[in-house]
Amino acid sequence: CSEKCLNGGKCVQKDKCNCRRGYYGLRCEYSKCEISCMHGGHCIGTNLCRCAEGLSGNHCEIGNRQRSTCKRKCRHGVCMPNKTCKCKEGFYGRYCNQRVKKH
């Protein structure tokens, strides 16, 4: 590759990178968040967000900018503004407490 593949991508043929999971682009320069960043946060790595002041957590779900509380803690996910849990990959259920079984 005339330009280096980024974020752990591997050059597989002339100017073609094979990107690691969660990255895309000609040089693997872009990342995606499978669970969206909340409260105006910006995706900066695979499932990692840059949060506004006063917020924290991988998805900007912790803080006091906009309170959204679920009845119970979302075990493997984040509490959404509509007070439901959005589960991380590999988990499901009302409170993201059940693991998807691999076949």
DSSP file (Angstrom, degrees, kcal/mol; ACC not computed):
  #  RESIDUE AA STRUCTURE BP1 BP2  ACC     N-H-->O    O-->H-N    N-H-->O    O-->H-N    TCO  KAPPA ALPHA  PHI   PSI    X-CA   Y-CA   Z-CA
    1    1 A C              0   0    0      0, 0.0    13,-0.1     0, 0.0     4,-0.1   0.000 360.0 360.0 360.0 135.6    0.0    0.0    0.0
    2    2 A S        +     0   0    0      1,-0.1     2,-0.4     2,-0.1    12,-0.0   0.837 360.0  39.6 -69.1 -30.9    1.3    3.4   -0.9
    3    3 A E  S    S-     0   0    0      0, 0.0    -1,-0.1     0, 0.0    12,-0.1  -0.959 100.7-102.5-119.4 141.3   -0.2    4.8    2.3
    4    4 A K        -     0   0    0     -2,-0.4     2,-0.2     1,-0.1     6,-0.1  -0.273  31.7-117.7 -62.8 138.6   -0.1    2.9    5.6
    5    5 A C        -     0   0    0      4,-0.2     3,-0.3    11,-0.1    23,-0.2  -0.578  36.7-141.4 -71.9 139.6   -3.3    1.2    6.8
    6    6 A L    >   +     0   0    0     21,-3.3     3,-1.9    -2,-0.2    -1,-0.1  -0.515  66.4  26.2-102.3 168.2   -4.4    2.7   10.1
    7    7 A N  T 3  S-     0   0    0      1,-0.3    13,-0.3    -2,-0.2    -1,-0.2   0.804 133.9 -49.7  52.6  39.1   -6.0    1.3   13.3
    8    8 A G  T 3  S+     0   0    0     -3,-0.3    -1,-0.3     1,-0.2    -2,-0.1   0.546  95.3 151.2  82.6   7.1   -4.5   -2.2   13.0
    9    9 A G    <   -     0   0    0     -3,-1.9     2,-0.4    18,-0.2    -1,-0.2  -0.342  37.2-135.8 -69.4 154.8   -5.6   -2.7    9.3
   10   10 A K  E     -A   18   0A   0      8,-2.2     8,-3.4    -6,-0.1     2,-0.5  -0.928  12.9-121.2-116.7 137.3   -3.5   -4.9    7.1
   11   11 A C  E     +A   17   0A   0     -2,-0.4     6,-0.2     6,-0.2     3,-0.1  -0.647  33.5 172.2 -74.7 121.7   -2.5   -4.2    3.5
   12   12 A V  E     -     0   0A   0      4,-2.7     2,-0.3    -2,-0.5    -1,-0.2   0.644  63.9 -12.5-108.8 -20.0   -3.9   -7.0    1.4
   13   13 A Q  E >  S-A   16   0A   0      3,-1.2     3,-2.4     0, 0.0    -1,-0.4  -0.949 105.4 -39.1-165.2 175.8   -3.1   -5.7   -2.1
   14   14 A K  T 3  S-     0   0    0      1,-0.3     3,-0.1    -2,-0.3    -2,-0.0  -0.187 126.3 -15.9 -51.1 118.1   -2.0   -2.5   -3.8
   15   15 A D  T 3  S+     0   0    0      1,-0.1     2,-0.4   -12,-0.1    -1,-0.3   0.795 109.7 115.9  55.2  35.6   -3.9    0.3   -2.0
   16   16 A K  E <   -A   13   0A   0     -3,-2.4    -4,-2.7    11,-0.0    -3,-1.2  -0.965  45.6-164.5-134.6 119.8   -6.4   -2.0   -0.3
   17   17 A C  E     -A   11   0A   0      9,-0.7     2,-0.7    -2,-0.4    -6,-0.2  -0.808  16.5-143.0-102.1 141.6   -6.6   -2.4    3.4
   18   18 A N  E     -A   10   0A   0     -8,-3.4    -8,-2.2    -2,-0.4     2,-0.1  -0.918  32.2-146.4 -98.8 109.4   -8.4   -5.1    5.3
   19   19 A C        -     0   0    0     -2,-0.7     3,-0.1   -10,-0.2   -11,-0.1  -0.452   9.8-113.3 -84.4 148.3   -9.7   -3.2    8.3
   20   20 A R    >   -     0   0    0    -13,-0.3     3,-2.0     1,-0.2    -1,-0.1  -0.347  56.0 -72.1 -67.7 158.0  -10.2   -4.6   11.8
   21   21 A R  T 3  S+     0   0    0      1,-0.3    -1,-0.2    -2,-0.1    25,-0.1  -0.260 123.1  26.8 -54.2 133.4  -13.7   -4.9   13.1
   22   22 A G  T 3  S+     0   0    0      1,-0.3    10,-2.2    -3,-0.1     2,-0.3   0.355 105.5  91.6  94.6  -5.3  -15.3   -1.6   13.8
   23   23 A Y  E <   +B   31   0B   0     -3,-2.0    -1,-0.3     8,-0.2     2,-0.3  -0.902  45.2 165.9-122.5 152.2  -13.1    0.4   11.3
   24   24 A Y  E     +B   30   0B   0      6,-2.5     6,-2.5    -2,-0.3     3,-0.2  -0.929  22.6  88.2-152.8 175.0  -13.7    1.3    7.7
   25   25 A G  S >  S-     0   0    0     -2,-0.3     3,-1.1     3,-0.2    -8,-0.1  -0.337  86.5 -67.6 111.7 164.3  -12.4    3.5    4.9
   26   26 A L  T 3  S+     0   0    0      1,-0.3    -9,-0.7    -2,-0.1    -1,-0.1   0.848 139.6  23.0 -56.2 -36.0   -9.7    3.2    2.3
   27   27 A R  T 3  S-     0   0    0     -3,-0.2   -21,-3.3   -11,-0.1    -1,-0.3   0.156 115.8-104.0-115.9  16.3   -7.0    3.3    5.0
   28   28 A C  S <  S+     0   0    0     -3,-1.1    -3,-0.2   -23,-0.2   -19,-0.1   0.843  76.6 141.8  63.7  34.4   -9.2    2.1    8.0
   29   29 A E        +     0   0    0     -6,-0.1     2,-0.4     2,-0.0    -4,-0.2   0.613  47.3  69.8 -84.9 -12.8   -9.3    5.7    9.1
   30   30 A Y  E     -B   24   0B   0     -6,-2.5    -6,-2.5   -23,-0.0     2,-0.3  -0.828  63.1-160.1-109.1 145.7  -12.9    5.8   10.3
   31   31 A S  E     -B   23   0B   0     -2,-0.4     2,-0.4    -8,-0.2    -8,-0.2  -0.827   5.1-149.5-117.8 160.9  -14.4    4.0   13.3
   32   32 A K        -     0   0    0    -10,-2.2    15,-1.1    -2,-0.3     2,-0.6  -0.958   8.3-140.9-130.5 151.0  -18.0    3.2   14.0
   33   33 A C        -     0   0    0     -2,-0.4     4,-0.1    13,-0.2    13,-0.1  -0.946   3.4-162.1-109.9 117.4  -19.9    2.8   17.2
   34   34 A E  S    S+     0   0    0     -2,-0.6     2,-0.6     1,-0.2    -1,-0.1   0.853  91.3  47.5 -67.4 -33.8  -22.4   -0.1   17.2
   35   35 A I  S    S-     0   0    0     -3,-0.1    -1,-0.2    54,-0.0     3,-0.1  -0.955 105.5-117.6-104.5 120.1  -24.2    1.6   20.2
   36   36 A S        -     0   0    0     -2,-0.6     2,-0.2     1,-0.1    -2,-0.1  -0.143  25.8-104.5 -59.7 148.4  -24.6    5.2   19.3
   37   37 A C        -     0   0    0      4,-0.2     3,-0.4    -4,-0.1     2,-0.2  -0.546  42.0-135.7 -69.8 136.9  -23.0    7.9   21.4
   38   38 A M  S >  S+     0   0    0     21,-2.5     3,-1.7    -2,-0.2    -1,-0.1  -0.530  70.5  16.4 -95.2 161.1  -25.5    9.6   23.6
   39   39 A H  T 3  S-     0   0    0      1,-0.3    13,-0.3    -2,-0.2    -1,-0.2   0.800 134.5 -47.7  51.6  41.0  -26.2   13.3   24.4
   40   40 A G  T 3  S+     0   0    0     -3,-0.4    -1,-0.3     1,-0.2    -2,-0.1   0.596  93.6 152.7  82.4  11.1  -24.2   14.7   21.5
   41   41 A G    <   -     0   0    0     -3,-1.7     2,-0.4    18,-0.2    10,-0.2  -0.303  37.7-131.5 -69.9 160.3  -21.1   12.5   22.0
   42   42 A H  E     -C   50   0C   0      8,-2.3     8,-3.3    -6,-0.1     2,-0.3  -0.951  16.7-115.8-119.9 134.7  -18.8   11.7   19.0
   43   43 A C  E     +C   49   0C   0     -2,-0.4     6,-0.2     6,-0.2   -12,-0.2  -0.507  39.2 164.2 -68.3 124.6  -17.5    8.2   18.0
   44   44 A I  E     -     0   0C   0      4,-3.0     2,-0.3     1,-0.3     5,-0.2   0.382  64.4  -1.9-123.0  -0.4  -13.7    8.2   18.3
   45   45 A G  E >  S-C   48   0C   0      3,-1.2     3,-2.2   -14,-0.0     2,-0.4  -0.958 106.7 -42.8-173.5 174.2  -13.0    4.5   18.2
   46   46 A T  T 3  S-     0   0    0      1,-0.3   -13,-0.2    -2,-0.3     3,-0.1  -0.352 127.0 -20.9 -57.9 111.6  -14.8    1.1   18.1
   47   47 A N  T 3  S+     0   0    0    -15,-1.1     2,-0.4    -2,-0.4    -1,-0.3   0.837 113.4 119.3  54.4  38.0  -17.7    1.7   20.6
   48   48 A L  E <   -C   45   0C   0     -3,-2.2    -4,-3.0   -16,-0.1    -3,-1.2  -0.996  44.7-163.3-134.4 129.2  -15.9    4.6   22.3
   49   49 A C  E     -C   43   0C   0      9,-1.4     2,-0.6    -2,-0.4    -6,-0.2  -0.825  22.1-133.0-115.9 149.3  -17.2    8.1   22.4
   50   50 A R  E     -C   42   0C   0     -8,-3.3    -8,-2.3    -2,-0.3     2,-0.2  -0.909  39.9-150.0 -93.5 120.3  -15.8   11.5   23.1
   51   51 A C        -     0   0    0     -2,-0.6     3,-0.1   -10,-0.2   -12,-0.1  -0.571  11.2-108.6 -99.5 154.9  -18.4   13.0   25.5
   52   52 A A    >   -     0   0    0    -13,-0.3     3,-1.9    -2,-0.2    -1,-0.1  -0.306  59.9 -69.6 -69.0 161.4  -19.5   16.6   26.2
   53   53 A E  T 3  S+     0   0    0      1,-0.3    -1,-0.2    -2,-0.0     3,-0.1  -0.258 123.4  26.0 -56.0 135.9  -18.5   18.2   29.5
   54   54 A G  T 3  S+     0   0    0      1,-0.3    10,-1.0    -3,-0.1     2,-0.3   0.382 106.0  94.2  91.2  -3.3  -20.2   16.6   32.5
   55   55 A L  E <   +D   63   0D   0     -3,-1.9    -1,-0.3     8,-0.2     2,-0.3  -0.879  43.8 163.1-121.5 153.6  -20.7   13.3   30.8
   56   56 A S  E     +D   62   0D   0      6,-3.1     6,-2.7    -2,-0.3     3,-0.2  -0.863  22.8  91.5-152.1-174.0  -18.7   10.1   30.8
   57   57 A G  S >  S-     0   0    0     -2,-0.3     3,-1.4     3,-0.2    -8,-0.2  -0.094  86.3 -73.8  97.6 158.5  -18.9    6.4   30.0
   58   58 A N  T 3  S+     0   0    0      1,-0.3    -9,-1.4   -10,-0.1    -1,-0.1   0.785 137.2  28.5 -57.6 -27.6  -18.1    4.6   26.7
   59   59 A H  T 3  S-     0   0    0     -3,-0.2   -21,-2.5   -11,-0.1    -1,-0.3   0.123 116.1-103.8-122.0  19.3  -21.3    5.9   25.2
   60   60 A C  S <  S+     0   0    0     -3,-1.4    -3,-0.2   -11,-0.2    -2,-0.1   0.820  81.2 133.2  62.0  33.2  -21.7    9.2   27.2
   61   61 A E        +     0   0    0     -5,-0.1     2,-0.5    -6,-0.1    -4,-0.2   0.547  47.7  77.2 -90.9  -8.2  -24.4    7.5   29.3
   62   62 A I  E    S+D   56   0D   0     -6,-2.7    -6,-3.1     5,-0.1     2,-0.3  -0.892  73.8  53.3-108.4 129.3  -23.1    8.7   32.7
   63   63 A G  E    S-D   55   0D   0     -2,-0.5    -8,-0.2    -8,-0.2    -9,-0.1  -0.900  81.1 -86.5 144.4-170.9  -23.6   12.2   33.9
   64   64 A N  S    S+     0   0    0    -10,-1.0     3,-0.3    -2,-0.3    -9,-0.1   0.178  83.8 103.3-124.0  18.7  -26.2   14.8   34.6
   65   65 A R  S    S+     0   0    0      1,-0.3     2,-0.3   -11,-0.2    -1,-0.1   0.930 105.4   1.7 -66.1 -43.6  -26.6   16.7   31.3
   66   66 A Q  S    S-     0   0    0     -3,-0.1     2,-0.3     2,-0.1    -1,-0.3  -0.882  81.2-139.7-145.7 109.5  -29.9   14.8   30.6
   67   67 A R        +     0   0    0     -2,-0.3     2,-0.3    -3,-0.3    -3,-0.1  -0.531  28.5 164.8 -74.5 129.5  -31.1   12.4   33.2
   68   68 A S        -     0   0    0     -2,-0.3     2,-0.5    -7,-0.2    11,-0.1  -0.877  13.4-173.2-141.8 109.7  -32.6    9.2   31.9
   69   69 A T        -     0   0    0     -2,-0.3     2,-0.2    12,-0.1     4,-0.1  -0.896  12.9-149.5-113.0 131.0  -33.0    6.5   34.4
   70   70 A C        -     0   0    0     -2,-0.5    14,-0.1     1,-0.1    13,-0.1  -0.611  30.4-114.2 -87.4 154.5  -34.1    3.0   33.7
   71   71 A K  S    S+     0   0    0     12,-0.4     2,-0.3    -2,-0.2    -1,-0.1   0.887 102.8  18.4 -57.1 -39.7  -36.1    1.1   36.4
   72   72 A R  S    S-     0   0    0     -3,-0.0     2,-0.1     0, 0.0    -2,-0.1  -0.894 101.0 -85.6-127.6 160.0  -33.1   -1.3   36.7
   73   73 A K        -     0   0    0     -2,-0.3     2,-1.0     1,-0.1     3,-0.1  -0.404  38.3-121.2 -65.3 136.2  -29.5   -1.0   35.7
   74   74 A C    >   -     0   0    0      1,-0.2     3,-1.0     3,-0.1    22,-0.2  -0.719  27.6-158.9 -77.2 105.8  -28.8   -2.0   32.1
   75   75 A R  T 3  S+     0   0    0     20,-2.1    21,-0.2    -2,-1.0    -1,-0.2   0.901  81.7   9.5 -60.6 -49.8  -26.3   -4.8   32.8
   76   76 A H  T 3  S+     0   0    0     20,-0.5    12,-2.8    19,-0.5    -1,-0.3  -0.436 129.0  40.0-129.0  56.6  -24.5   -4.9   29.4
   77   77 A G  E <  S-E   87   0E   0     -3,-1.0     2,-0.3    10,-0.3    10,-0.2  -0.913  82.8 -84.4-173.1-165.0  -25.9   -1.9   27.7
   78   78 A V  E     -E   86   0E   0      8,-2.2     8,-2.8    -2,-0.3     2,-0.5  -0.940  32.5-113.7-128.8 149.8  -26.9    1.7   28.1
   79   79 A C  E     -E   85   0E   0     -2,-0.3     6,-0.2     6,-0.2   -11,-0.1  -0.704  34.9-147.4 -82.2 125.4  -30.1    3.4   29.4
   80   80 A M    >   -     0   0    0      4,-3.2     3,-2.4    -2,-0.5     4,-0.2  -0.511  27.5-103.2 -91.6 160.8  -31.7    5.3   26.5
   81   81 A P  T 3  S+     0   0    0      0, 0.0   -12,-0.1     0, 0.0    -1,-0.1   0.768 122.0  60.4 -55.2 -26.6  -33.7    8.6   27.0
   82   82 A N  T 3  S-     0   0    0      2,-0.1     3,-0.1   -14,-0.1   -14,-0.0   0.268 121.0-109.9 -86.1  14.5  -37.0    6.6   26.6
   83   83 A K  S <  S+     0   0    0     -3,-2.4   -12,-0.4     1,-0.3     2,-0.3   0.756  81.1 118.8  65.1  29.7  -35.9    4.6   29.7
   84   84 A T        -     0   0    0     -4,-0.2    -4,-3.2   -14,-0.1     2,-0.4  -0.841  65.7-110.3-115.8 160.4  -35.2    1.4   27.8
   85   85 A C  E     -E   79   0E   0      9,-0.6     2,-0.6    -2,-0.3    -6,-0.2  -0.736  16.5-155.1 -92.3 137.1  -31.9   -0.5   27.6
   86   86 A K  E     -E   78   0E   0     -8,-2.8    -8,-2.2    -2,-0.4     2,-0.1  -0.963  26.6-138.0-108.0 115.7  -29.9   -0.6   24.4
   87   87 A C  E     -E   77   0E   0     -2,-0.6   -10,-0.3   -10,-0.2     3,-0.1  -0.403   6.6-120.4 -81.2 147.0  -27.8   -3.8   24.6
   88   88 A K    >   -     0   0    0    -12,-2.8     3,-1.8     1,-0.2    -1,-0.1  -0.403  54.2 -72.0 -72.7 160.0  -24.2   -4.2   23.6
   89   89 A E  T 3  S+     0   0    0      1,-0.2    -1,-0.2    -2,-0.1     3,-0.1  -0.278 122.9  29.5 -55.9 134.4  -23.4   -6.8   20.9
   90   90 A G  T 3  S+     0   0    0      1,-0.3    10,-2.8    -3,-0.1     2,-0.3   0.395 107.2  85.3  96.3  -2.1  -23.8  -10.3   22.3
   91   91 A F  E <   +F   99   0F   0     -3,-1.8    -1,-0.3     8,-0.3     2,-0.3  -0.927  46.1 166.8-131.4 155.7  -26.4   -9.4   24.9
   92   92 A Y  E     +F   98   0F   0      6,-2.6     6,-2.0    -2,-0.3     5,-0.2  -0.915  23.5  88.9-152.9 178.5  -30.2   -9.1   24.9
   93   93 A G  S >  S-     0   0    0     -2,-0.3     3,-1.4     3,-0.2    -6,-0.1  -0.267  85.7 -66.3 108.3 164.2  -33.2   -8.9   27.2
   94   94 A R  T 3  S+     0   0    0      1,-0.3    -9,-0.6    -2,-0.1    -1,-0.1   0.849 138.9  24.8 -55.3 -37.4  -35.1   -6.0   28.9
   95   95 A Y  T 3  S-     0   0    0     -3,-0.2   -20,-2.1   -11,-0.1   -19,-0.5   0.086 111.0-111.7-117.0  22.1  -32.0   -5.2   31.0
   96   96 A C  S <  S+     0   0    0     -3,-1.4   -20,-0.5   -22,-0.2    -3,-0.2   0.838  78.8 129.9  54.9  37.2  -29.3   -6.7   28.7
   97   97 A N        +     0   0    0     -5,-0.2     2,-0.4   -22,-0.1    -4,-0.2   0.314  45.4  82.2-105.2   8.1  -28.6   -9.4   31.2
   98   98 A Q  E    S-F   92   0F   0     -6,-2.0    -6,-2.6   -22,-0.0     2,-0.4  -0.950  70.5-137.9-117.9 133.8  -28.8  -12.4   28.9
   99   99 A R  E     -F   91   0F   0     -2,-0.4     2,-0.3    -8,-0.2    -8,-0.3  -0.696  22.8-115.7 -90.3 136.7  -25.9  -13.5   26.7
  100  100 A V        -     0   0    0    -10,-2.8     2,-0.3    -2,-0.4    -1,-0.1  -0.536  34.2-123.9 -67.5 130.1  -26.5  -14.6   23.1
  101  101 A K        -     0   0    0     -2,-0.3     2,-0.4     2,-0.0    -1,-0.1  -0.617  18.5-134.0 -80.0 133.7  -25.7  -18.2   22.8
  102  102 A K              0   0    0     -2,-0.3    -1,-0.0     1,-0.1     0, 0.0  -0.704 360.0 360.0 -87.7 138.2  -23.1  -19.0   20.1
  103  103 A H              0   0    0     -2,-0.4    -1,-0.1     0, 0.0    -2,-0.0   0.431 360.0 360.0 -91.2 360.0  -23.9  -22.0   17.9
